[in-house]
Amino acid sequence: MTDVAITSTSTRSDVVPHGRTRAIGVLMIIVGVFSAWAFGLGSVADAHSAFTFTPVNVSSAVPWSLGQLTVLTRPTNLVLALLMIGLGVEVYVRRPSAPLVRFSIVAALFLIALLFWACRTPGPAQVPFVNLTSVLIGSSAIAMVLIYGSLSGVMCERAGVVNIAIEGQFIAGAFFGSMIDSTTHSFLLAALVGALSGAALGWILAFLAIRYLSDQIIVGVVIVTMMSGLSSYLNLQILTPYPNLNVGNIASNIGVPLLDKIPIIGPTLFNESGFFYLMAVLVAAVSFALFKTRWGLRVRAVGEHPQAAESVGINVARTRYRNVVLGGTIAGVGGVAFMATQGQFQVGYTSGLGYVALAALIFGRWKPSGAVVASIIFGLSAYLVNALQSYNVPLSSEIIGMFPYIITIAVVAGLIGRVRPPAADGVPYRRD
Amino acid sequence: MRVELRGITKRFGSFTANDAIDLIVEPGQIHCLLGENGAGKSTLMNIVFGLMRADEGEILLDNQPVRFSNSGDAVRRGIGMVHQHFMLVPVFSVAENVVLGFEPTKSLGRLDRRRAHSEIRALSEKFGLEVDPEALVENLPVGLQQRVEILKALSHDAELLILDEPTAVLTPQEIDSLMDIMRSLADDGKSILFITHKLKEVRAVGDVITVIRQGKIIDSVPPTRSEGELASLMVGRDVNLKVTKEAVHAGDPVLELRDVVVRDDRGITVVKGVSLDVRSGEILAIAGVQGNGQTELVEAIAGLRRVESGTITLGGRDVTNRTPRQILDAGLGHVPEDRQRDGLVLSMSVEDNLVLNTSRRAPFARRGTRNLAAVTANAEELAQRFDVRTTSVKSPTGSLSGGNQQKVIVARELSRPLTCFIAAQPTRGLDVGSIEYVHRQIVEQRNGGLGVLIVSSELDEVLALGDRIAVLFDGGVMGVVEPTMSREEIGMLMAGVGPS
């Protein structure tokens, strides 16, 4: 009878009080005012920002050429800041039930203003400073990995298991992906093995969480810790002595006929590696399966109310096993995809992207489409962290690096409308 | 469908929850299973519904022995169950809940929502149970949610319908309408197993009443038996169902609420300007269907929830928005609604729970050090005085039965000097014996001159205990009435219909 004490968990509904919506409005206004001050007034009056659009490395393949765009930095950024303030005021006054979209727009505007400000030159610009297409290509590579990760999270958490081990599955996928690709020169085989390694880690999580009702957060952290230790050990024992096991090929791009000729969008979305297109297919497939099919209805029932699912004959444990293993598979492929954009495996080079993916999942409210939007914003800011180091910016890149986490905290704190995870998310199910 | 249980036995370790149970439900019969909490009713129903497996015995449907490996099997064989805690996914629509597990699909496993909606409309029409298939369950009132549960059972062509304590969450009017639904389903030839501990209901609707006590069938009797007889069968001894009270000698107000406004967790105003007085020497009972602001009102009085406006005066002192400790020290005794969550620390011992709000004071502590001998002595004395049945006062409180847990809270609160005593749902989930005991304690305190505030969703309890009855509806007081008012009239007030 001692377990009585544990079973009385409270089931309070987590709905956001009205005041919080106002708080997010205020936050948006503050961001706008800060942008006006730092990026608008912070530029000298005749400063210009210049952009080019022709991608650098594939320029020969594109049949278009866009000229350079030069704008006056101060007025442009002041307009952007005014837009942010306006959206903030609107949220404050009207208190919409779901200010997430407006908040995302403000986040994106902030990053754009930052970019304008970072690449400004005093006087009429001569040297083109920022290649916008390159920014988008670079960001989309990171966003792709984040989307793999958050799709994995969607699969697991919709069935009621928190998969905090995504980072570990990334590491496994990247490690084995590099080894297999280096030996076989086939990214297809690499993806398969990466998928298997992710699935295996998913199975460990599922086994401990479902059979032994372990705390899923702890199991997940243990898996990540184990994988970072193991990969570091194996790197030292295998990859370092045999460098030809870790050559680090980068997956080549496949252009979609015609579509890849569209200015800006073409090189960003339609001239990508197979991993990118697979990601797009997965987003559509997971969305469809979860919200349109019988399978998805049952999965969501298991994640929301496992007792109810069991009472109509749905096997809760089997559903959870299947989804967590599937989620691990997706994250494993994500790890290979990461390796295929970054080159040879290095210890610790996923640098917490698995956790950012988890944040994107929450920001996206456990929906594949939302996770895509969040991953794009996070990917953009993560890319800018690296890119801004090459500009002459008097701003530490670590500050910008905090950006994804700050918005995630705002989201998790419930500032942006109702954030409601599946009701049984992370709760072990005991069949009695 | 004719359902027969033969020698069903279920053990949990050394505890026998069901002991060789034989039971027959005839087609078109409403068969009531009457028993106290913990008598083994729910275990038995979970076995019939395939959620648990019996250690011995068999189930026969129309004289065919059956064996269920999960509840899906039971559903396919025509058994439907309306659970006490609804088996509904709040964020799903009515239709999604009803078809879950048996979904109509198109190609690619796609849900056929249109067909689901039309099936449910047809079902609603056939049984006269109207509900919008596209509505989200979480937005429906409890009575309608229950209707969805019934529809769900019927949608799988249930021939036997099990209703597990279905009336606990309903208004008297909703209970009447549920009884009508049960009658008409039985007239259609469905068999119904109705599980309850409420004597009035079994007599009103049952064809046969089977009484179960400590896992054994005691007797099957016709509904013509009196409530007193049924209660004795259920408890195993004579029970005094009537609370005997002396005439009320009310004094000055000890607790005064003036225009109290309180919000719930979602920020919605759920107590909308309540003004009430509790006088010394009287019991003021608050009646109302759950979710009409009672919970939040009590939390506000106890200092657990912010009062947005208005004042609360306790023994002449303004205690509005004081901390819980200040309010308890000012002489408030509080038995919370959810005793396991808010009233006790289940993993801690009985003796520690008995001093939860006095442990920092002499004689239980001195200069920051606990005096454990005094704590144990206090516990032993209170356990004796309040009849707390436990092997040791050092046992974890979670190991006690619900009734004894409640006695621990009552003992703790009443062992302090009080000006006012509040008990929210004081007998929820307790067996008849414990209910009798808790009621007697409450009346004794009132006779001793304490002001008592009772909140209960059980109308019988409100009528039995209250010297005055305040009916709460949608966060406001519909009226303060005498307990001599009829159930029907109070029921109207509970449903928000004022006296014409």
Boltz contact constraints between the chains, C-beta under 6 A:
constraints:
  - contact:
      token1: [A, 1]
      token2: [B, 399]
      max_distance: 6.0
  - contact:
      token1: [A, 4]
      token2: [B, 346]
      max_distance: 6.0
  - contact:
      token1: [A, 4]
      token2: [B, 398]
      max_distance: 6.0
  - contact:
      token1: [A, 5]
      token2: [B, 346]
      max_distance: 6.0
  - contact:
      token1: [A, 5]
      token2: [B, 347]
      max_distance: 6.0
  - contact:
      token1: [A, 5]
      token2: [B, 398]
      max_distance: 6.0
  - contact:
      token1: [A, 8]
      token2: [B, 340]
      max_distance: 6.0
  - contact:
      token1: [A, 8]
      token2: [B, 341]
      max_distance: 6.0
  - contact:
      token1: [A, 10]
      token2: [B, 341]
      max_distance: 6.0
  - contact:
      token1: [A, 12]
      token2: [B, 265]
      max_distance: 6.0
  - contact:
      token1: [A, 15]
      token2: [B, 266]
      max_distance: 6.0
  - contact:
      token1: [A, 17]
      token2: [B, 267]
      max_distance: 6.0
  - contact:
      token1: [A, 18]
      token2: [B, 267]
      max_distance: 6.0
  - contact:
      token1: [A, 292]
      token2: [B, 110]
      max_distance: 6.0
  - contact:
      token1: [A, 293]
      token2: [B, 109]
      max_distance: 6.0
  - contact:
      token1: [A, 293]
      token2: [B, 110]
      max_distance: 6.0
  - contact:
      token1: [A, 294]
      token2: [B, 103]
      max_distance: 6.0
  - contact:
      token1: [A, 294]
      token2: [B, 105]
      max_distance: 6.0
  - contact:
      token1: [A, 294]
      token2: [B, 109]
      max_distance: 6.0
  - contact:
      token1: [A, 294]
      token2: [B, 111]
      max_distance: 6.0
  - contact:
      token1: [A, 295]
      token2: [B, 109]
      max_distance: 6.0
  - contact:
      token1: [A, 301]
      token2: [B, 89]
      max_distance: 6.0
  - contact:
      token1: [A, 301]
      token2: [B, 100]
      max_distance: 6.0
  - contact:
      token1: [A, 304]
      token2: [B, 89]
      max_distance: 6.0
  - contact:
      token1: [A, 305]
      token2: [B, 89]
      max_distance: 6.0
  - contact:
      token1: [A, 308]
      token2: [B, 87]
      max_distance: 6.0
  - contact:
      token1: [A, 308]
      token2: [B, 89]
      max_distance: 6.0
  - contact:
      token1: [A, 311]
      token2: [B, 71]
      max_distance: 6.0
  - contact:
      token1: [A, 311]
      token2: [B, 87]
      max_distance: 6.0
  - contact:
      token1: [A, 312]
      token2: [B, 100]
      max_distance: 6.0
  - contact:
      token1: [A, 312]
      token2: [B, 101]
      max_distance: 6.0
  - contact:
      token1: [A, 313]
      token2: [B, 70]
      max_distance: 6.0
  - contact:
      token1: [A, 313]
      token2: [B, 71]
      max_distance: 6.0
  - contact:
      token1: [A, 313]
      token2: [B, 72]
      max_distance: 6.0
  - contact:
      token1: [A, 313]
      token2: [B, 101]
      max_distance: 6.0
  - contact:
      token1: [A, 314]
      token2: [B, 101]
      max_distance: 6.0
